[in-house]
Amino acid sequence: MLLSKLMIIVTGGAGFIGSAVAWKLNIQGREDLIIVDHLETSENWKNLVSIKYDRYIEKNHFLSQLLSGKLPKIDAIIHMGACSATTEQNMDYLMENNVQYTQILMEWCIQNKVRFIYASSAATYGNGEHGFNDDHAIIPRLKPINRYGYSKQLVDEFALKRGYLNHCVGLKFFNVYGPNEYHKGDMKSIIAKAYTQIKESGNIKLFKSYKSQYPDGGQMRDFVYVKDCVDAIWWLLNTPSVNGIFNIGTGQSRTWNDLAAAVFNSMNYPIDITYIDMPDSIKNQYQYYTEASMQKLIDKGYPHNLTSLEAGVADYVHHYLSQQFAHLSV
């Protein structure tokens, strides 16, 4: 069941995943978009240059316009807007920006029968002591190890307690990489950082390991290409019978050394890795292993055809990073 031709709102629409969502919607013939974000002097505006949309609304004005009924009728809100910095220390800011803002949007969508898809995070899984299964029964047991993860956990618990997960979708994104992340500074993927490092020095720097079971560079993550993420969002947008919390990853954990090798190979450089000390500020918040369990989404009918790490890195390097950090365009 495809959506009708009403407006679609994308919050965080100038950000990394949000702008990729808008790109995907454009590809599918949807230009009737409202982009919500907070640009100020950031470089995020560059992600919008190739995107077609109806209007832009600044984040701080959006809620009042929505709640007062001043906006056109809408099909869906795809809520990707949030502080995504895992190093953010201002918990009051995260409570207001990540938690309360999402709760207000969620309740409005439930009350008005509007499709709501929001960004959760694999950071909610903390150190992985309860695994990485997206079963709803596990949600209350999770203990995030940084403030960002906790802000996402609070939203998931809110949705679960009120029964809203029967009517909306929360997505636990794992390590997403790909074009349109260039504005993210220290939060950019290692691939984007490595490309520049290799160009400048022929070398990549990775963190040393401080757990004996993982060699240096052997820490493992589930790296997922942003194009696969937005394919999943498009499918969920058009499959309103499927609701709940879902992981968005590949289902296969790979090492940072694998990732580095993929970048070197895509650039035709010899592999040269230096292992550096991990900052004390993140040692106790560092995830050594993540791997998305994807079976729940597959069982709902999602076609599980995800890009391999090597193929995703090659596409990113050849078509975007080597093209002077090109952005997604239709």
Phi, psi and omega in degrees: 000108180280152179292156173286177185267049171267178182291149170242129178261131175240107175276151189065027188292346175260358180277191185296289183289323181300315180291329176292325175297313179299320176301313180297318178297319176301316179301325180274010175089012181257109174246000181275063187247146167250120179264128177243129178194183181225094191273309186045237184258014181289171178270003183302330183305332181296332178291343183266347188302321183262007182260137176262127181207163185279316182201161176245136176232129179293141187308317186288346178257345188295311185301316181296322178292320180293310186291334180271001177077022183275352182266157176297165175297143186231152176276319190200155168242122175256104191263093177256358184283123178185166167283121184253009181282115180291348180261002181300131184255345184276095185291327177297319177298315180295322178299317181284312188282317185267321187269296187296319180300316180293319180299318179297313179297317181300312182295321178297316181295318178299314182294328184257009177056047178251135180301130182231121176235124183232159181271116165263209182197150172293345177297342177294338182284352178059228182275007175082016183296337177253017181078194183230043180268131184271023174296136183298331182295338182277338187309311183294343183270350185286144181228091178301154183249007171219165185297319179301310179301322179295321179298322178288323178298319180299322179292316179299318179294320177301312181295321180293312184298325184268002179077012183289340181291353172279352187229359181213179185232131171245135186244119178270092180287136174269216186279094184274138177223161175141179182300156180082011177260007191297335183280355193277359175059233181295342181272002174298155176295157177301331181298311179297319179293318183296322180303314179293318179299317181293318178300322184277324188226351184076011188227151173241141176254126176236156179288143170293159175264145178241019173234130188298333182284351179239120174291168176304129182078359181267000173302145191238138178222161173263103182268124183234134182285138185299330178296326176291324178299314184283336171297317179296319179297317179300317179297315180293324178300324183259011177231071188293349177284346181260119181221164178123188177269133179224141170287146172234098178209202177255341186084007180226117179279138179229158182276161173296328176296321175300316181299312180300316180299321179297321179291312178303314182295321179293332181264358182060042175246149173292147182289126181214103185242134173247132181261126185243161179295142176278135178303141180302330185294340182243357183303320183275358181244011188271129176271119180274341183208130169220145175204117184288129167279116185258000188298325182299315179290321178299318180297337177279356177109002181290129178289109187276081182232075188262155183283133176293160180302313183296318180291320179294316179297318180298317179296317180297314181293311188286322188258351184228298183296317181284348176262044178056046176059051180298149179261162176298135179214152182278000000 
